Amino acid sequence: MTNLENELIEIIRAHPYIQQLFEAMDHYIGDCYIGAGVITQPVWNKLHDFDLTYGIDDADIIYFNPPSKGLPGKWK
């Protein structure tokens, strides 16, 4: 890994909520993605000596929930 990759991993691990978010997503959703804002904001915060949580009010989680067999025909 490059130094920048290692630094990014350190920032993510140092953030008090990101690891918990990843764990909750794995547990409850599984196959999903997290929006980049929750990753880029702590990087900017670190570069400008702000608290890592500054400016983060939410996280965008993207996932696909396939329709169940019980949906009406027009949804199949």
C-alpha atoms as one frame of an Amber mdcrd trajectory, in Angstrom:
protein
   0.000   0.000   0.000   1.059   3.555  -0.603   1.533   6.108   2.151  -1.670
   7.891   1.093  -3.673   4.657   1.290  -2.279   3.975   4.753  -3.075   7.519
   5.858  -6.666   7.175   4.592  -7.094   3.922   6.505  -5.710   5.577   9.652
  -8.179   8.471   9.311 -11.113   6.089   8.856 -10.045   3.976  11.841  -9.578
   7.086  13.996 -13.089   8.350  13.252 -15.411   7.340  16.115 -18.416   6.439
  13.924 -17.278   5.225  10.503 -16.203   1.766  11.657 -19.516   1.361  13.501
 -21.331   2.402  10.332 -19.473  -0.220   8.273 -20.230  -2.904  10.841 -23.943
  -2.001  10.972 -24.161  -1.996   7.181 -22.535  -5.427   6.999 -24.852  -6.785
   9.676 -28.175  -5.317   8.560 -27.841  -4.690   4.826 -24.933  -6.702   3.452
 -24.403  -5.787  -0.186 -24.267  -1.991  -0.147 -22.096   1.064  -0.667 -21.408
   4.125   1.425 -21.459   7.588  -0.134 -18.089   9.290  -0.458 -18.989  12.317
   1.685 -18.641  10.428   4.942 -15.100   9.489   3.883 -13.920  12.735   2.263
 -15.118  15.026   5.065 -12.885  13.446   7.743  -9.928  13.686   5.339 -10.533
  17.417   4.878 -11.043  17.770   8.622  -7.712  16.064   9.320  -5.899  18.245
   6.761  -7.326  21.421   8.332  -7.004  20.353  11.980 -10.744  20.104  12.649
 -12.385  17.381  14.687 -12.843  14.327  12.455 -16.619  14.420  12.935 -17.027
  18.109  11.980 -19.556  18.705   9.202 -20.911  15.173   9.028 -24.623  15.064
   9.784 -25.522  11.887   7.937 -24.247   9.138   5.670 -25.626   8.071   2.317
 -26.023   4.310   2.008 -26.801   2.849  -1.391 -28.278  -0.631  -1.688 -30.555
  -2.697  -3.888 -33.488  -4.489  -2.364 -34.849  -6.922  -4.960 -38.637  -7.222
  -5.059 -40.139 -10.144  -3.216 -42.342 -12.730  -4.879 -45.370 -11.349  -3.047
 -45.533  -8.060  -4.985 -48.320  -7.377  -7.479 -47.748  -8.444 -11.103 -46.995
  -4.913 -12.307 -43.963  -4.817  -9.973 -42.497  -8.136 -11.131
